[in-house]
Amino acid sequence: MSADARAAEWTYLLLGLAAVGVLLAAAAVAWGIQTAVWDDPAFDETKRCLVHEKGVPVEPTRDPIASSAELGALDTVIETNAVTVSVSSSTEGAARIVAAYRSVGGDLGERLELRGRTVYLWERPPSPTQRQALFDCTY
């Protein structure tokens, strides 16, 4: 193989690597933009499910701890048991809400539940059917 052929091969290799680098950079920029503008639908889906599928009324909560959830919080009543639902953008955010409830309310027992990014604070310990109604609407 001649020196000119080797030089041409290296040129093509470098051009190929440069093209791959440009594509990777473009993918990283697109991912960053998508992450910045993406709206997490979990709270809206939970609210929609409770209203349209479970037929329960929902209201904005006045609970300051629940209101600290990044995606939103609401109050509703499932089978005569009032519950505050908080939806965080991460499991860490939900754990912070649980810790805040415990710091002011002590051991809330079965009244306080953490399920993924969602926190439930019941007025009284929930029945299995009450819990299932909310679990069906957890996104």
C-alpha positions as CSV (number, residue, x, y, z in Angstrom):
1,M,0.0,0.0,0.0
2,S,1.4,3.4,-1.0
3,A,1.7,6.4,1.3
4,D,-0.9,8.2,-0.7
5,A,-3.4,5.4,-0.2
6,R,-2.7,5.4,3.6
7,A,-3.1,9.1,3.8
8,A,-6.5,8.9,1.9
9,E,-7.6,6.1,4.4
10,W,-6.7,8.3,7.3
11,T,-8.6,11.2,5.8
12,Y,-11.7,9.1,5.4
13,L,-11.4,7.7,8.9
14,L,-11.1,11.1,10.4
15,L,-14.0,12.5,8.4
16,G,-16.1,9.5,9.5
17,L,-15.2,10.0,13.2
18,A,-15.9,13.8,12.8
19,A,-19.4,12.9,11.4
20,V,-20.1,10.6,14.3
21,G,-19.0,13.3,16.7
22,V,-21.3,15.8,15.1
23,L,-24.2,13.4,15.3
24,L,-23.6,12.6,19.0
25,A,-23.4,16.3,19.8
26,A,-26.6,17.0,18.0
27,A,-28.3,14.1,19.9
28,A,-27.1,15.5,23.2
29,V,-28.4,19.0,22.4
30,A,-31.7,17.6,21.3
31,W,-32.0,15.5,24.5
32,G,-31.2,18.6,26.6
33,I,-33.8,20.7,24.9
34,Q,-36.4,17.9,25.2
35,T,-35.6,17.5,28.9
36,A,-35.9,21.3,29.5
37,V,-39.3,21.7,27.9
38,W,-41.0,18.3,28.7
39,D,-43.9,18.6,30.9
40,D,-44.4,15.5,33.2
41,P,-48.1,14.5,32.8
42,A,-48.3,12.4,36.0
43,F,-50.3,14.9,38.1
44,D,-52.7,15.8,35.3
45,E,-53.2,12.1,34.5
46,T,-53.9,11.3,38.2
47,K,-56.4,14.1,38.4
48,R,-58.1,13.1,35.1
49,C,-58.4,9.5,36.3
50,L,-59.9,10.4,39.6
51,V,-62.5,12.7,38.1
52,H,-63.4,10.8,34.9
53,E,-62.7,7.1,35.8
54,K,-63.4,7.1,39.6
55,G,-66.0,9.8,39.6
56,V,-64.7,11.6,42.7
57,P,-64.4,15.4,43.2
58,V,-61.0,16.9,43.4
59,E,-59.9,20.2,44.8
60,P,-56.6,22.1,45.1
61,T,-55.1,21.3,48.5
62,R,-54.5,23.9,51.2
63,D,-52.0,21.6,52.8
64,P,-48.6,23.5,52.7
65,I,-46.5,20.3,52.8
66,A,-48.5,18.7,50.0
67,S,-48.3,21.9,48.0
68,S,-44.5,21.6,48.0
69,A,-44.8,18.7,45.5
70,E,-43.2,19.7,42.3
71,L,-46.0,18.4,40.0
72,G,-49.0,19.2,42.1
73,A,-51.3,18.2,45.0
74,L,-55.0,17.8,45.4
75,D,-57.6,16.8,48.0
76,T,-60.3,14.3,47.3
77,V,-62.7,11.9,49.1
78,I,-62.6,8.1,48.3
79,E,-65.5,6.2,49.9
80,T,-66.0,8.8,52.7
81,N,-62.3,8.9,53.5
82,A,-60.6,12.2,52.7
83,V,-57.1,12.0,51.3
84,T,-54.5,14.5,50.1
85,V,-52.5,13.4,47.1
86,S,-49.1,14.8,46.3
87,V,-47.2,14.0,43.1
88,S,-43.5,14.8,43.0
89,S,-41.2,14.8,40.0
90,S,-38.9,12.2,41.7
91,T,-38.9,9.6,44.4
92,E,-36.6,11.8,46.3
93,G,-39.1,14.6,46.3
94,A,-41.8,12.3,47.5
95,A,-39.5,11.0,50.3
96,R,-39.0,14.7,51.3
97,I,-42.8,15.2,51.6
98,V,-43.1,12.0,53.7
99,A,-40.3,13.2,56.0
100,A,-42.0,16.6,56.4
101,Y,-45.3,15.0,57.3
102,R,-43.5,12.8,59.9
103,S,-41.6,15.8,61.3
104,V,-44.8,17.6,62.2
105,G,-47.2,14.6,62.6
106,G,-45.0,11.9,64.1
107,D,-45.8,8.3,63.2
108,L,-48.9,8.6,61.0
109,G,-49.1,4.8,60.6
110,E,-51.3,3.6,57.8
111,R,-52.6,7.1,57.1
112,L,-49.4,8.1,55.3
113,E,-48.4,6.2,52.2
114,L,-45.6,6.5,49.7
115,R,-46.0,4.9,46.3
116,G,-43.2,5.8,43.9
117,R,-43.5,9.6,43.3
118,T,-46.9,9.9,44.9
119,V,-47.7,10.5,48.6
120,Y,-51.1,9.9,50.1
121,L,-52.2,11.3,53.5
122,W,-55.5,9.8,54.6
123,E,-57.9,11.3,57.2
124,R,-58.1,7.8,58.7
125,P,-56.5,4.5,57.8
126,P,-57.8,3.5,54.3
127,S,-59.6,0.3,53.4
128,P,-58.2,-1.9,50.7
129,T,-60.8,-0.6,48.2
130,Q,-60.0,3.0,49.0
131,R,-56.3,2.3,48.5
132,Q,-56.9,0.5,45.3
133,A,-59.0,3.4,43.9
134,L,-56.0,5.7,44.3
135,F,-53.5,3.1,43.1
136,D,-55.5,2.7,39.9
137,C,-54.9,6.4,39.3
138,T,-51.1,6.5,40.0
139,Y,-49.0,7.4,37.0
